[in-house]
Amino acid sequence: MLRAALSLLALPLAGAAEEPTQKPESQGEPLPGLELFRWQWHEVEAPYLVALWILVASLAKIVFHLSRKVTSLVPESCLLILLGLVLGGIVLAVAKKAEYQLEPGTFFLFLLPPIVLDSGYFMPSRLFFDNLGAILTYAVVGTLWNAFTTGAALWGLQQAGLVAPRVQAGLLDFLLFGSLISAVDPVAVLAVFEEVHVNETLFIIVFGESLLNDAVTVVLYKVCNSFVEMGSANVQATDYLKGVASLFVVSLGGAAVGLVFAFLLALTTRFTKRVRIIEPLLVFLLAYAAYLTAEMASLSAILAVTMCGLGCKKYVEANISHKSRTTVKYTMKTLASCAETVIFMLLGISAVDSSKWAWDSGLVLGTLIFILFFRALGVVLQTWMLNQFRLVPLDKIDQVVMSYGGLRGAVAFALVILLDRTKVPAKDYFVATTIVVVFFTVIVQGLTIKPLVKWLKVKRSEHHKPTLNQELHEHTFDHILAAVEDVVGHHGYHYWRDRWEQFDKKYLSQLLMRRSAYRIRDQIWDVYYRLNIRDAISFVDQGGHVLSSTGLTLPSMPSRNSVAETSVTNLLRESGSGACLDLQVIDTVRSGRDREDAVMHHLLCGGLYKPRRRYKASCSRHFISEDAQERQDKEVFQQNMKRRLESFKSTKHNICFTKSKPRPRKTGRRKKDGVANAEATNGKPRDLGFQDTAAVILTVESEEEEEESDSSETEKEDDEGIIFVARATSEVLQEGKISGISQATTVCPALC
Amino acid sequence: MGSRSSHAAVIPNVDSIRRETGFSQASLVRLHHRFRALDRNKKGYLSRMDLQQIGALAVNPLGDRIIESFFPNGSQRVDFPGFVRVLAHFRPVEDEDTDQDPKKPEPLNSRRNKLHYAFQLYDLDRDGKISRHEMLQVLRLMVGVQVTEEQLENIADRTVQEADEDGDGAVSFLEFTKSLEKMDVEQKMSIRILK
């Protein structure tokens, strides 16, 4: 049957009309015994199909992105669902029956893991754990609230007669339905939020909620399902208790499985120095194994993979080579993107099969209204409660985005397909409702969330034209605030985080990280600082001639004079941040002075560095590129360091040389090249090198991948970050043979 | 590293600090922990190097100036009271602060003092005025490299002109305050966790 369908499908696609029989191609008389050409469709059928679908999806993506206008308005998920609908329609028309459903088995085993792994691995762990309280509240309490209220309300609707009696469902059935429709879906949230760019706290809360509520959904679904199967009369009190207990078992068990595999993964990557090529493979295999193990034990598989990704990232990143890191990143993104595309497309296709669903207007409308309403209500209540405890409260805009951003997606659909029709007679109605809900949330909410966010924010801002002073000072204050927040330490002292970091430093890192990586991280800032001073000293001692005579400069120092004249239009185009409110000014410009004013505004607007808060959380699946923030960070960092160096230079007379104790750990690496990464600089260390004898500041590119390490505190990993190379000759590194200049100097406080 | 219940008794002169800065006990304890965490070698005071080790400050255009503001009068160390004194500027303004006893000195987190702190970040030579040169320096810090020197100078000129009312070519503190009267300084220069 599948063969026939595919061959029919191959009609429009391949443009060839081949009958799936074994016919030799030659027009002449069929040669008995030996056939020149055979059509072996059935042998390649399954993989060919898979490849073909993925190919279609990718081609569709290319076509979508040809038009920028469309992609900026419409999130990709919508387009994909629509494409799926179209394709499904074609298949239906051609084959007279619907093929290619979203099979729950395929979905849960093959399509969902890459997405979850990708999210778990690239989850900003610091942000995640900072907001863990909020995330857990929304995930557990929120989902339970949604499930029960929706189920109860639908049942009430049925009692009130608004739902046709042909929908045979009791309270338990509705609860079951409520439980599967109430879960916020990680795939949909990711797909839509990555286009919307809300602030990072908001994103992590919604996204974290969508990941963690998997445990709740799984438990609720299973419990309700088994209650329904047992029949509501046989449910006893102990079963309720068991249900509650299973919630803990499922979630904690899933997390534990994930952590075990994270540990294994970190441990194995410690020893892969000679076998670099299998590193990416290990990462994927062990993460996938975590998923499968949790599935096997009926625990929450999504939690397992999330924990695995979160837990292993730090050590794995330290252990594996640079190339492997890139490979892992790209492969994960590719797989996740591909899986997401296929999911949305299949969602569209599955909707076309009308034999699987039955329509009931009351149920559908009721569900739509209830899920929106109860989600909003739930969010408001929980936020009010959470704000009592949170250091940074969530304001109204956040709440609106959170309630509006609770999207349902493929997980709900897969779960509803899994229902047993014999036990749940209303399954078809539920399927139809789920399809409508999923489509509504993804398409309508996905389309409108971006304008909604923009509208809400713009509404709040002031309308008077800001003066130059105000603009400048506003930015200044933002920077000041960011700096003082950093001094104070973000959210203040966290006892448990400190304890964890100590434990990690003492035991875990030693066990799980490769020895070289471990040592590097320890001494990074000290090394950087000392080398900085050494460079300054050597620079000074050479009378500043070296740089000019050899024509070498500190690398890529941005220079103001080397930039071309920018026109207003360029500035307008570049500064698309929305910080410029005065587009109207350009229109009403009359006098020359006003025009100058406007030009200056734009200049300032476009040029000012954006303070940290205004950054957009970039979790894009489609673009892994250095964004404006990293460029800005790089520039600012270089200038800061340059200034600090100059200030050393100016006070050189105060430098006191003291013999410091040899630092065995820093120089422990006897190998020729060492790479030290200034961890304190968020991944943007400067490219400096020095050699003992010449004391020349060289620009060196580090080729060695052996000793490279990356500061990976942030998820925005920059492959082309400036790598700080301390390339010293062996004489320098050997203890006791340190010549005058290259002694590690302890600088007197007077220098600072 | 210390017990969880390390309380205010560990902090020297905690009462006078509280009176001066207006911080609550809990905030002071928190800040004390942070002070100790920053003080890597347990010297009992912070040097510039300790503050420079905060990574995020290195990518902040005003990072160095903020660090400088902790070391007034050219000193090389800052002890805990000094540390807290600077941070007190960023305490959120609460309602009860507004109806203060007029005889008491103005609290450190009043609007005027917040603006004064920012003013001092601009006014490096402490002559009470932001000259055109100082404005230009700040602009250089804050603006990206695609803006040329000449454009920067123009902007600096224009900015000083806008705020300068008495025509002396520099922005005094009063003029600075006046130019920012529409800005919600209390909100912009407050860290909510420092109550």
Interface residues (C-beta under 8 A of the other chain):
Chain A: L391 V392 P393 H464 T467 L468 N469 Q470 L472 H473 E474 H475 T476 F477 D478 H479 I480 L481 A482 A483 V484 E485 D486 V487 V488 G489 H491 G492 Y493 Y495 D498 Q502 W525 Y529 P558 S559 R560 N561 V563 E565 T566 E574 E596 D597 M600 L603 L604 G606 G607 L608 Y609 R612 Q632 D633 E635 V636 F637 Q639 N640 M641 R643 R644 E679 A680 T681 N682 K684 P749 A750 C752
Chain B: M1 R4 R30 L31 H33 R34 A37 S47 R48 M49 L51 Q52 Q53 I54 G55 A56 L57 A58 V59 N60 P61 L62 G63 D64 I66 Q76 R77 L87 F90 A118 L121 Y122 V138 L139 R140 L141 M142 V143 G144 V145 Q146 V147 T148 E149 Q151 L152 N154 I155 R158 T159 E162 A163 S179 L180 K182 M183 V185 K188 M189 I191 R192 I193 L194
